[in-house]
């Protein structure tokens, strides 16, 4: 069964306040089966436009990734991200 992923493209507008989001989202998403495989780090965008920061969280299935994104506890914490960053969040199914 293919794995599922939450992919975030993020430009932080309030770095100090954004740290609260990172501190609180990590245990929630990991507790829901997520594994952070990309979280910031160096990147280049050779084509098109994107945000400054990229995050990829792997889940056992697409359904698990979608459920994690929609989890009420995560959505409460996501409000911090929404107020401290510009972001595009994608839930996607992997190939295997």
Biopython code that builds the backbone (N, CA, C, O; Angstrom):
import numpy as np
from Bio.PDB.StructureBuilder import StructureBuilder

atoms = [
    (1, "UNK", "N", (0.839, -1.173, 0.000)),
    (1, "UNK", "CA", (0.000, 0.000, 0.000)),
    (1, "UNK", "C", (0.891, 1.244, 0.000)),
    (1, "UNK", "O", (1.844, 1.314, 0.776)),
    (2, "UNK", "N", (0.600, 2.218, -0.849)),
    (2, "UNK", "CA", (1.427, 3.429, -0.910)),
    (2, "UNK", "C", (1.379, 4.238, 0.382)),
    (2, "UNK", "O", (0.359, 4.284, 1.069)),
    (3, "UNK", "N", (2.486, 4.863, 0.690)),
    (3, "UNK", "CA", (2.547, 5.757, 1.839)),
    (3, "UNK", "C", (1.868, 7.074, 1.486)),
    (3, "UNK", "O", (1.604, 7.359, 0.318)),
    (4, "UNK", "N", (1.592, 7.864, 2.503)),
    (4, "UNK", "CA", (1.009, 9.182, 2.311)),
    (4, "UNK", "C", (1.955, 10.234, 2.851)),
    (4, "UNK", "O", (2.777, 9.955, 3.723)),
    (5, "UNK", "N", (1.836, 11.432, 2.336)),
    (5, "UNK", "CA", (2.739, 12.515, 2.723)),
    (5, "UNK", "C", (1.968, 13.807, 2.913)),
    (5, "UNK", "O", (1.037, 14.111, 2.168)),
    (6, "UNK", "N", (2.370, 14.553, 3.916)),
    (6, "UNK", "CA", (1.960, 15.952, 4.031)),
    (6, "UNK", "C", (3.189, 16.756, 3.618)),
    (6, "UNK", "O", (4.273, 16.595, 4.178)),
    (7, "UNK", "N", (2.997, 17.622, 2.632)),
    (7, "UNK", "CA", (4.083, 18.460, 2.132)),
    (7, "UNK", "C", (3.707, 19.916, 2.397)),
    (7, "UNK", "O", (2.622, 20.364, 2.027)),
    (8, "UNK", "N", (4.600, 20.634, 3.029)),
    (8, "UNK", "CA", (4.374, 22.040, 3.304)),
    (8, "UNK", "C", (5.429, 22.905, 2.656)),
    (8, "UNK", "O", (6.622, 22.609, 2.723)),
    (9, "UNK", "N", (4.984, 23.974, 2.030)),
    (9, "UNK", "CA", (5.875, 25.007, 1.493)),
    (9, "UNK", "C", (5.532, 26.270, 2.285)),
    (9, "UNK", "O", (4.404, 26.760, 2.224)),
    (10, "UNK", "N", (6.495, 26.786, 3.017)),
    (10, "UNK", "CA", (6.209, 27.779, 4.055)),
    (10, "UNK", "C", (7.202, 28.937, 3.991)),
    (10, "UNK", "O", (8.403, 28.732, 3.810)),
    (11, "UNK", "N", (6.684, 30.153, 4.143)),
    (11, "UNK", "CA", (7.510, 31.330, 4.365)),
    (11, "UNK", "C", (7.104, 31.902, 5.716)),
    (11, "UNK", "O", (5.988, 32.396, 5.876)),
    (12, "UNK", "N", (7.998, 31.837, 6.674)),
    (12, "UNK", "CA", (7.722, 32.290, 8.033)),
    (12, "UNK", "C", (7.759, 33.814, 8.075)),
    (12, "UNK", "O", (8.714, 34.433, 7.605)),
    (13, "UNK", "N", (6.712, 34.411, 8.640)),
    (13, "UNK", "CA", (6.639, 35.868, 8.754)),
    (13, "UNK", "C", (6.895, 36.352, 10.184)),
    (13, "UNK", "O", (7.196, 37.527, 10.392)),
    (14, "UNK", "N", (6.780, 35.467, 11.159)),
    (14, "UNK", "CA", (7.041, 35.800, 12.563)),
    (14, "UNK", "C", (7.833, 34.635, 13.173)),
    (14, "UNK", "O", (7.245, 33.743, 13.784)),
    (15, "UNK", "N", (9.171, 34.640, 13.011)),
    (15, "UNK", "CA", (9.987, 33.503, 13.424)),
    (15, "UNK", "C", (9.859, 33.127, 14.894)),
    (15, "UNK", "O", (9.842, 31.940, 15.221)),
    (16, "UNK", "N", (9.770, 34.089, 15.770)),
    (16, "UNK", "CA", (9.672, 33.765, 17.200)),
    (16, "UNK", "C", (8.374, 33.029, 17.508)),
    (16, "UNK", "O", (8.389, 32.006, 18.192)),
    (17, "UNK", "N", (7.267, 33.533, 17.016)),
    (17, "UNK", "CA", (5.974, 32.899, 17.267)),
    (17, "UNK", "C", (5.853, 31.565, 16.534)),
    (17, "UNK", "O", (5.188, 30.653, 17.027)),
    (18, "UNK", "N", (6.480, 31.436, 15.372)),
    (18, "UNK", "CA", (6.418, 30.187, 14.598)),
    (18, "UNK", "C", (7.046, 29.029, 15.371)),
    (18, "UNK", "O", (6.636, 27.881, 15.198)),
    (19, "UNK", "N", (8.018, 29.309, 16.208)),
    (19, "UNK", "CA", (8.668, 28.247, 16.986)),
    (19, "UNK", "C", (7.672, 27.528, 17.892)),
    (19, "UNK", "O", (7.833, 26.339, 18.167)),
    (20, "UNK", "N", (6.665, 28.225, 18.348)),
    (20, "UNK", "CA", (5.614, 27.591, 19.155)),
    (20, "UNK", "C", (4.863, 26.548, 18.324)),
    (20, "UNK", "O", (4.526, 25.477, 18.829)),
    (21, "UNK", "N", (4.606, 26.855, 17.066)),
    (21, "UNK", "CA", (3.966, 25.887, 16.163)),
    (21, "UNK", "C", (4.838, 24.648, 16.016)),
    (21, "UNK", "O", (4.345, 23.529, 16.152)),
    (22, "UNK", "N", (6.113, 24.829, 15.744)),
    (22, "UNK", "CA", (7.031, 23.693, 15.565)),
    (22, "UNK", "C", (7.088, 22.853, 16.837)),
    (22, "UNK", "O", (7.058, 21.624, 16.777)),
    (23, "UNK", "N", (7.170, 23.511, 17.975)),
    (23, "UNK", "CA", (7.242, 22.793, 19.255)),
    (23, "UNK", "C", (5.995, 21.945, 19.490)),
    (23, "UNK", "O", (6.084, 20.836, 20.015)),
    (24, "UNK", "N", (4.831, 22.471, 19.098)),
    (24, "UNK", "CA", (3.580, 21.771, 19.395)),
    (24, "UNK", "C", (3.128, 20.818, 18.301)),
    (24, "UNK", "O", (2.473, 19.820, 18.603)),
    (25, "UNK", "N", (3.455, 21.089, 17.035)),
    (25, "UNK", "CA", (2.971, 20.201, 15.974)),
    (25, "UNK", "C", (3.734, 18.887, 15.921)),
    (25, "UNK", "O", (3.168, 17.855, 15.559)),
    (26, "UNK", "N", (5.005, 18.914, 16.275)),
    (26, "UNK", "CA", (5.849, 17.720, 16.153)),
    (26, "UNK", "C", (5.295, 16.533, 16.934)),
    (26, "UNK", "O", (5.104, 15.476, 16.333)),
    (27, "UNK", "N", (5.026, 16.638, 18.234)),
    (27, "UNK", "CA", (4.525, 15.464, 18.950)),
    (27, "UNK", "C", (3.145, 15.015, 18.471)),
    (27, "UNK", "O", (2.833, 13.825, 18.518)),
    (28, "UNK", "N", (2.324, 15.947, 18.016)),
    (28, "UNK", "CA", (1.002, 15.562, 17.520)),
    (28, "UNK", "C", (1.139, 14.714, 16.268)),
    (28, "UNK", "O", (0.585, 13.617, 16.193)),
    (29, "UNK", "N", (1.876, 15.220, 15.282)),
    (29, "UNK", "CA", (1.988, 14.513, 14.010)),
    (29, "UNK", "C", (2.766, 13.206, 14.157)),
    (29, "UNK", "O", (2.424, 12.212, 13.517)),
    (30, "UNK", "N", (3.795, 13.195, 14.983)),
    (30, "UNK", "CA", (4.516, 11.946, 15.219)),
    (30, "UNK", "C", (3.617, 10.943, 15.936)),
    (30, "UNK", "O", (3.681, 9.748, 15.647)),
    (31, "UNK", "N", (2.792, 11.399, 16.851)),
    (31, "UNK", "CA", (1.863, 10.524, 17.551)),
    (31, "UNK", "C", (0.792, 9.945, 16.640)),
    (31, "UNK", "O", (0.198, 8.913, 16.952)),
    (32, "UNK", "N", (0.546, 10.604, 15.521)),
    (32, "UNK", "CA", (-0.420, 10.122, 14.543)),
    (32, "UNK", "C", (0.242, 9.286, 13.446)),
    (32, "UNK", "O", (-0.376, 8.995, 12.422)),
    (33, "UNK", "N", (1.501, 8.902, 13.666)),
    (33, "UNK", "CA", (2.194, 8.027, 12.724)),
    (33, "UNK", "C", (3.103, 8.728, 11.744)),
    (33, "UNK", "O", (3.656, 8.078, 10.857)),
    (34, "UNK", "N", (3.280, 10.036, 11.871)),
    (34, "UNK", "CA", (4.117, 10.786, 10.938)),
    (34, "UNK", "C", (5.594, 10.695, 11.267)),
    (34, "UNK", "O", (5.993, 10.530, 12.420)),
    (35, "UNK", "N", (6.390, 10.808, 10.218)),
    (35, "UNK", "CA", (7.849, 10.835, 10.360)),
    (35, "UNK", "C", (8.351, 11.974, 9.485)),
    (35, "UNK", "O", (8.163, 11.962, 8.269)),
    (36, "UNK", "N", (9.000, 12.969, 10.118)),
    (36, "UNK", "CA", (9.522, 14.108, 9.363)),
    (36, "UNK", "C", (10.733, 13.642, 8.566)),
    (36, "UNK", "O", (11.721, 13.185, 9.140)),
    (37, "UNK", "N", (10.655, 13.757, 7.240)),
    (37, "UNK", "CA", (11.792, 13.360, 6.407)),
    (37, "UNK", "C", (12.459, 14.569, 5.749)),
    (37, "UNK", "O", (13.604, 14.480, 5.304)),
    (38, "UNK", "N", (11.753, 15.689, 5.688)),
    (38, "UNK", "CA", (12.341, 16.967, 5.263)),
    (38, "UNK", "C", (11.756, 18.013, 6.199)),
    (38, "UNK", "O", (10.545, 18.070, 6.410)),
    (39, "UNK", "N", (12.637, 18.842, 6.760)),
    (39, "UNK", "CA", (12.148, 19.910, 7.643)),
    (39, "UNK", "C", (13.122, 21.070, 7.564)),
    (39, "UNK", "O", (14.091, 21.150, 8.319)),
    (40, "UNK", "N", (12.840, 21.966, 6.629)),
    (40, "UNK", "CA", (13.749, 23.088, 6.419)),
    (40, "UNK", "C", (14.974, 22.625, 5.659)),
    (40, "UNK", "O", (14.871, 21.792, 4.758)),
    (41, "UNK", "N", (16.097, 23.141, 6.001)),
    (41, "UNK", "CA", (17.333, 22.770, 5.305)),
    (41, "UNK", "C", (17.491, 23.533, 3.998)),
    (41, "UNK", "O", (16.625, 24.311, 3.597)),
    (42, "UNK", "N", (18.604, 23.292, 3.357)),
    (42, "UNK", "CA", (18.908, 23.992, 2.108)),
    (42, "UNK", "C", (17.963, 23.533, 1.010)),
    (42, "UNK", "O", (17.547, 22.376, 0.970)),
    (43, "UNK", "N", (17.630, 24.463, 0.116)),
    (43, "UNK", "CA", (16.814, 24.120, -1.053)),
    (43, "UNK", "C", (17.048, 25.149, -2.143)),
    (43, "UNK", "O", (17.499, 26.266, -1.891)),
    (44, "UNK", "N", (16.735, 24.747, -3.340)),
    (44, "UNK", "CA", (16.756, 25.630, -4.499)),
    (44, "UNK", "C", (15.490, 25.375, -5.290)),
    (44, "UNK", "O", (14.946, 24.272, -5.257)),
    (45, "UNK", "N", (15.028, 26.367, -5.986)),
    (45, "UNK", "CA", (13.849, 26.246, -6.833)),
    (45, "UNK", "C", (14.266, 26.598, -8.260)),
    (45, "UNK", "O", (14.149, 27.752, -8.671)),
    (46, "UNK", "N", (14.759, 25.597, -9.029)),
    (46, "UNK", "CA", (15.254, 25.890, -10.366)),
    (46, "UNK", "C", (14.168, 26.256, -11.375)),
    (46, "UNK", "O", (14.473, 26.784, -12.445)),
    (47, "UNK", "N", (12.897, 25.980, -11.045)),
    (47, "UNK", "CA", (11.795, 26.350, -11.940)),
    (47, "UNK", "C", (10.599, 26.804, -11.116)),
    (47, "UNK", "O", (10.293, 26.202, -10.087)),
    (48, "UNK", "N", (9.932, 27.843, -11.549)),
    (48, "UNK", "CA", (8.719, 28.299, -10.883)),
    (48, "UNK", "C", (9.001, 29.101, -9.629)),
    (48, "UNK", "O", (10.115, 29.577, -9.408)),
    (49, "UNK", "N", (7.957, 29.241, -8.807)),
    (49, "UNK", "CA", (8.053, 30.003, -7.567)),
    (49, "UNK", "C", (7.570, 29.140, -6.416)),
    (49, "UNK", "O", (6.691, 28.295, -6.592)),
    (50, "UNK", "N", (8.140, 29.350, -5.242)),
    (50, "UNK", "CA", (7.741, 28.595, -4.067)),
    (50, "UNK", "C", (7.992, 29.424, -2.822)),
    (50, "UNK", "O", (8.468, 30.557, -2.903)),
    (51, "UNK", "N", (7.675, 28.861, -1.688)),
    (51, "UNK", "CA", (7.935, 29.507, -0.409)),
    (51, "UNK", "C", (9.379, 29.211, 0.008)),
    (51, "UNK", "O", (10.098, 28.518, -0.713)),
    (52, "UNK", "N", (9.808, 29.728, 1.164)),
    (52, "UNK", "CA", (11.205, 29.637, 1.599)),
    (52, "UNK", "C", (11.574, 28.314, 2.266)),
    (52, "UNK", "O", (12.722, 27.878, 2.179)),
    (53, "UNK", "N", (10.624, 27.680, 2.922)),
    (53, "UNK", "CA", (10.902, 26.513, 3.765)),
    (53, "UNK", "C", (10.036, 25.353, 3.280)),
    (53, "UNK", "O", (8.904, 25.558, 2.841)),
    (54, "UNK", "N", (10.571, 24.135, 3.359)),
    (54, "UNK", "CA", (9.849, 22.963, 2.874)),
    (54, "UNK", "C", (9.865, 21.873, 3.934)),
    (54, "UNK", "O", (10.875, 21.645, 4.599)),
    (55, "UNK", "N", (8.724, 21.205, 4.077)),
    (55, "UNK", "CA", (8.561, 20.149, 5.059)),
    (55, "UNK", "C", (7.866, 18.983, 4.381)),
    (55, "UNK", "O", (6.882, 19.175, 3.666)),
    (56, "UNK", "N", (8.375, 17.759, 4.602)),
    (56, "UNK", "CA", (7.726, 16.549, 4.118)),
    (56, "UNK", "C", (7.596, 15.603, 5.304)),
    (56, "UNK", "O", (8.580, 15.269, 5.965)),
    (57, "UNK", "N", (6.352, 15.176, 5.561)),
    (57, "UNK", "CA", (6.073, 14.254, 6.653)),
    (57, "UNK", "C", (5.474, 12.997, 6.050)),
    (57, "UNK", "O", (4.467, 13.053, 5.343)),
    (58, "UNK", "N", (6.096, 11.868, 6.332)),
    (58, "UNK", "CA", (5.668, 10.582, 5.775)),
    (58, "UNK", "C", (4.722, 9.879, 6.746)),
    (58, "UNK", "O", (4.937, 9.895, 7.958)),
    (59, "UNK", "N", (3.675, 9.264, 6.202)),
    (59, "UNK", "CA", (2.709, 8.488, 6.971)),
    (59, "UNK", "C", (2.567, 7.106, 6.337)),
    (59, "UNK", "O", (2.911, 6.926, 5.169)),
    (60, "UNK", "N", (2.066, 6.132, 7.092)),
    (60, "UNK", "CA", (1.950, 4.770, 6.552)),
    (60, "UNK", "C", (1.056, 4.678, 5.310)),
    (60, "UNK", "O", (1.287, 3.840, 4.439)),
    (61, "UNK", "N", (0.032, 5.545, 5.232)),
    (61, "UNK", "CA", (-0.896, 5.532, 4.099)),
    (61, "UNK", "C", (-1.355, 6.956, 3.795)),
    (61, "UNK", "O", (-1.164, 7.870, 4.597)),
    (62, "UNK", "N", (-1.964, 7.124, 2.623)),
    (62, "UNK", "CA", (-2.563, 8.408, 2.262)),
    (62, "UNK", "C", (-3.663, 8.771, 3.258)),
    (62, "UNK", "O", (-3.768, 9.916, 3.697)),
    (63, "UNK", "N", (-4.478, 7.781, 3.604)),
    (63, "UNK", "CA", (-5.575, 8.013, 4.538)),
    (63, "UNK", "C", (-5.064, 8.485, 5.903)),
    (63, "UNK", "O", (-5.673, 9.349, 6.534)),
    (64, "UNK", "N", (-3.941, 7.913, 6.353)),
    (64, "UNK", "CA", (-3.349, 8.334, 7.629)),
    (64, "UNK", "C", (-2.848, 9.770, 7.554)),
    (64, "UNK", "O", (-2.992, 10.527, 8.513)),
    (65, "UNK", "N", (-2.261, 10.151, 6.422)),
    (65, "UNK", "CA", (-1.780, 11.529, 6.243)),
    (65, "UNK", "C", (-2.953, 12.501, 6.249)),
    (65, "UNK", "O", (-2.887, 13.547, 6.895)),
    (66, "UNK", "N", (-4.019, 12.167, 5.539)),
    (66, "UNK", "CA", (-5.184, 13.034, 5.482)),
    (66, "UNK", "C", (-5.846, 13.143, 6.856)),
    (66, "UNK", "O", (-6.263, 14.226, 7.267)),
    (67, "UNK", "N", (-5.938, 12.026, 7.555)),
    (67, "UNK", "CA", (-6.519, 12.036, 8.906)),
    (67, "UNK", "C", (-5.673, 12.889, 9.857)),
    (67, "UNK", "O", (-6.219, 13.612, 10.690)),
    (68, "UNK", "N", (-4.356, 12.810, 9.737)),
    (68, "UNK", "CA", (-3.474, 13.608, 10.591)),
    (68, "UNK", "C", (-3.679, 15.092, 10.317)),
    (68, "UNK", "O", (-3.773, 15.889, 11.251)),
    (69, "UNK", "N", (-3.748, 15.468, 9.041)),
    (69, "UNK", "CA", (-3.970, 16.880, 8.715)),
    (69, "UNK", "C", (-5.300, 17.366, 9.294)),
    (69, "UNK", "O", (-5.383, 18.483, 9.804)),
    (70, "UNK", "N", (-6.323, 16.545, 9.218)),
    (70, "UNK", "CA", (-7.655, 16.924, 9.675)),
    (70, "UNK", "C", (-7.878, 16.718, 11.170)),
    (70, "UNK", "O", (-8.935, 17.077, 11.688)),
    (71, "UNK", "N", (-6.908, 16.152, 11.864)),
    (71, "UNK", "CA", (-7.034, 15.902, 13.292)),
    (71, "UNK", "C", (-7.343, 17.211, 14.027)),
    (71, "UNK", "O", (-6.655, 18.209, 13.810)),
    (72, "UNK", "N", (-8.364, 17.227, 14.890)),
    (72, "UNK", "CA", (-8.732, 18.469, 15.584)),
    (72, "UNK", "C", (-7.595, 19.070, 16.415)),
    (72, "UNK", "O", (-7.444, 20.291, 16.453)),
    (73, "UNK", "N", (-6.802, 18.239, 17.075)),
    (73, "UNK", "CA", (-5.696, 18.772, 17.875)),
    (73, "UNK", "C", (-4.657, 19.437, 16.977)),
    (73, "UNK", "O", (-4.134, 20.502, 17.305)),
    (74, "UNK", "N", (-4.353, 18.791, 15.819)),
    (74, "UNK", "CA", (-3.409, 19.419, 14.885)),
    (74, "UNK", "C", (-4.000, 20.706, 14.318)),
    (74, "UNK", "O", (-3.294, 21.710, 14.217)),
    (75, "UNK", "N", (-5.270, 20.698, 13.950)),
    (75, "UNK", "CA", (-5.876, 21.897, 13.364)),
    (75, "UNK", "C", (-5.849, 23.078, 14.334)),
    (75, "UNK", "O", (-5.715, 24.228, 13.917)),
    (76, "UNK", "N", (-5.975, 22.790, 15.613)),
    (76, "UNK", "CA", (-5.871, 23.863, 16.612)),
    (76, "UNK", "C", (-4.475, 24.491, 16.575)),
    (76, "UNK", "O", (-4.341, 25.714, 16.596)),
    (77, "UNK", "N", (-3.444, 23.653, 16.519)),
    (77, "UNK", "CA", (-2.065, 24.143, 16.468)),
    (77, "UNK", "C", (-1.766, 24.794, 15.107)),
    (77, "UNK", "O", (-0.983, 25.741, 15.032)),
    (78, "UNK", "N", (-2.384, 24.289, 14.045)),
    (78, "UNK", "CA", (-2.158, 24.847, 12.706)),
    (78, "UNK", "C", (-2.551, 26.314, 12.634)),
    (78, "UNK", "O", (-2.037, 27.047, 11.790)),
    (79, "UNK", "N", (-3.447, 26.752, 13.500)),
    (79, "UNK", "CA", (-3.816, 28.172, 13.527)),
    (79, "UNK", "C", (-2.603, 29.044, 13.848)),
    (79, "UNK", "O", (-2.520, 30.183, 13.389)),
    (80, "UNK", "N", (-1.666, 28.517, 14.631)),
    (80, "UNK", "CA", (-0.433, 29.266, 14.918)),
    (80, "UNK", "C", (0.345, 29.459, 13.622)),
    (80, "UNK", "O", (0.821, 30.558, 13.336)),
    (81, "UNK", "N", (0.475, 28.380, 12.831)),
    (81, "UNK", "CA", (1.185, 28.487, 11.551)),
    (81, "UNK", "C", (0.494, 29.488, 10.638)),
    (81, "UNK", "O", (1.146, 30.314, 10.000)),
    (82, "UNK", "N", (-0.809, 29.408, 10.583)),
    (82, "UNK", "CA", (-1.565, 30.303, 9.693)),
    (82, "UNK", "C", (-1.379, 31.772, 10.054)),
    (82, "UNK", "O", (-1.457, 32.642, 9.187)),
    (83, "UNK", "N", (-1.133, 32.048, 11.331)),
    (83, "UNK", "CA", (-0.959, 33.447, 11.736)),
    (83, "UNK", "C", (0.501, 33.900, 11.748)),
    (83, "UNK", "O", (0.775, 35.087, 11.924)),
    (84, "UNK", "N", (1.441, 32.967, 11.563)),
    (84, "UNK", "CA", (2.858, 33.325, 11.633)),
    (84, "UNK", "C", (3.628, 33.017, 10.353)),
    (84, "UNK", "O", (4.843, 33.205, 10.291)),
    (85, "UNK", "N", (2.905, 32.537, 9.317)),
    (85, "UNK", "CA", (3.585, 32.153, 8.077)),
    (85, "UNK", "C", (2.590, 32.128, 6.922)),
    (85, "UNK", "O", (1.382, 31.983, 7.114)),
    (86, "UNK", "N", (3.131, 32.272, 5.729)),
    (86, "UNK", "CA", (2.378, 32.002, 4.502)),
    (86, "UNK", "C", (2.685, 30.556, 4.140)),
    (86, "UNK", "O", (3.850, 30.157, 4.148)),
    (87, "UNK", "N", (1.671, 29.766, 3.825)),
    (87, "UNK", "CA", (1.973, 28.356, 3.557)),
    (87, "UNK", "C", (1.021, 27.747, 2.551)),
    (87, "UNK", "O", (-0.125, 28.167, 2.397)),
    (88, "UNK", "N", (1.542, 26.739, 1.873)),
    (88, "UNK", "CA", (0.770, 25.854, 1.017)),
    (88, "UNK", "C", (0.986, 24.461, 1.583)),
    (88, "UNK", "O", (2.126, 24.022, 1.739)),
    (89, "UNK", "N", (-0.104, 23.761, 1.893)),
    (89, "UNK", "CA", (-0.019, 22.418, 2.449)),
    (89, "UNK", "C", (-0.695, 21.466, 1.470)),
    (89, "UNK", "O", (-1.804, 21.724, 1.000)),
    (90, "UNK", "N", (-0.015, 20.363, 1.169)),
    (90, "UNK", "CA", (-0.511, 19.374, 0.218)),
    (90, "UNK", "C", (-0.488, 18.021, 0.892)),
    (90, "UNK", "O", (0.488, 17.682, 1.560)),
    (91, "UNK", "N", (-1.546, 17.236, 0.730)),
    (91, "UNK", "CA", (-1.563, 15.846, 1.168)),
    (91, "UNK", "C", (-1.538, 15.013, -0.113)),
    (91, "UNK", "O", (-2.381, 15.193, -0.992)),
    (92, "UNK", "N", (-0.560, 14.092, -0.216)),
    (92, "UNK", "CA", (-0.354, 13.364, -1.454)),
    (92, "UNK", "C", (-0.067, 11.890, -1.180)),
    (92, "UNK", "O", (0.513, 11.540, -0.153)),
    (93, "UNK", "N", (-0.479, 11.039, -2.108)),
    (93, "UNK", "CA", (-0.182, 9.614, -2.025)),
    (93, "UNK", "C", (1.145, 9.322, -2.722)),
    (93, "UNK", "O", (1.420, 9.849, -3.800)),
    (94, "UNK", "N", (1.956, 8.482, -2.099)),
    (94, "UNK", "CA", (3.224, 8.085, -2.696)),
    (94, "UNK", "C", (3.058, 7.042, -3.783)),
    (94, "UNK", "O", (1.937, 6.644, -4.099)),
    (95, "UNK", "N", (4.150, 6.604, -4.349)),
    (95, "UNK", "CA", (4.103, 5.634, -5.438)),
    (95, "UNK", "C", (4.123, 4.192, -4.951)),
    (95, "UNK", "O", (3.676, 3.296, -5.666)),
    (96, "UNK", "N", (4.631, 3.957, -3.757)),
    (96, "UNK", "CA", (4.691, 2.590, -3.228)),
    (96, "UNK", "C", (4.289, 2.566, -1.779)),
    (96, "UNK", "O", (4.278, 1.503, -1.159)),
]
sb = StructureBuilder()
sb.init_structure("model")
sb.init_model(0)
sb.init_chain("A")
sb.init_seg("    ")
for serial, (resi, resn, name, xyz) in enumerate(atoms, 1):
    if name == "N":
        sb.init_residue(resn, " ", resi, " ")
    sb.init_atom(name, np.array(xyz, "f"), 0.0, 1.0, " ", f" {name:<3s}", serial, name[0])
structure = sb.get_structure()
